[in-house]
Amino acid sequence: MSTDEHIPVLLQPTVDALLHTPDGLYLDCTFGRGGHSRALLEKLSAQGQLVALDRDPQAVRAMGEIKDSR
């Protein structure tokens, strides 16, 4: 593992607590490096949506790495 790899904290418990319906609309206001957002996208249906926000320019660049239209 590289020293700059980001490991999301409490990933699965967070996803389990937040995701009530796979067709829902979810908001990630602290995208960071996208660990939680990526995990949420894996659980969403084709109708589900995720909106992610962050003020950190590095986080905004990391958002561009996700190629998922939801």
C-alpha positions in Angstrom: 0.0 0.0 0.0 1.3 3.4 -0.9 1.5 6.1 1.8 -0.8 8.4 -0.1 -3.6 5.8 -0.4 -6.8 7.0 1.3 -8.7 4.4 3.5 -12.3 5.5 4.3 -13.2 5.3 8.0 -16.2 3.1 9.0 -17.0 2.5 5.3 -19.5 -0.4 5.6 -21.3 0.8 8.7 -21.8 4.2 7.1 -23.2 2.8 3.9 -25.5 0.4 5.8 -26.8 3.3 7.9 -27.3 5.7 5.1 -28.7 3.6 2.2 -32.3 2.9 2.9 -33.5 2.4 -0.6 -31.4 1.8 -3.7 -33.6 4.0 -5.8 -33.1 7.1 -3.5 -31.2 10.3 -3.9 -28.2 10.7 -1.7 -25.9 13.6 -0.9 -22.2 13.3 0.0 -21.1 16.7 1.3 -17.6 15.6 2.1 -16.5 13.7 -0.9 -12.8 13.6 0.0 -11.2 10.9 -2.2 -14.6 9.2 -2.9 -14.4 6.1 -0.8 -17.9 6.5 0.7 -19.4 7.7 -2.6 -18.0 4.8 -4.5 -19.4 2.3 -2.0 -22.8 4.0 -2.2 -22.8 3.9 -6.0 -22.1 0.1 -5.8 -25.4 -0.3 -3.8 -27.6 2.1 -5.8 -30.0 0.9 -8.5 -30.0 2.3 -12.0 -32.6 4.8 -10.7 -30.7 5.8 -7.6 -28.7 9.1 -7.6 -25.7 10.4 -5.8 -24.7 14.1 -5.6 -21.2 14.7 -4.2 -19.7 18.0 -3.1 -16.3 19.1 -1.7 -14.4 22.4 -1.6 -10.9 20.8 -1.8 -9.5 21.1 -5.3 -7.9 17.7 -5.0 -11.3 16.1 -4.1 -12.9 17.8 -7.0 -10.3 16.3 -9.3 -10.9 12.9 -7.7 -14.6 13.2 -8.5 -13.7 13.3 -12.2 -12.2 9.8 -11.9 -15.6 8.3 -11.3 -17.3 7.4 -14.6 -20.8 6.8 -13.3 -23.7 9.0 -14.5 -25.7 8.5 -11.3 
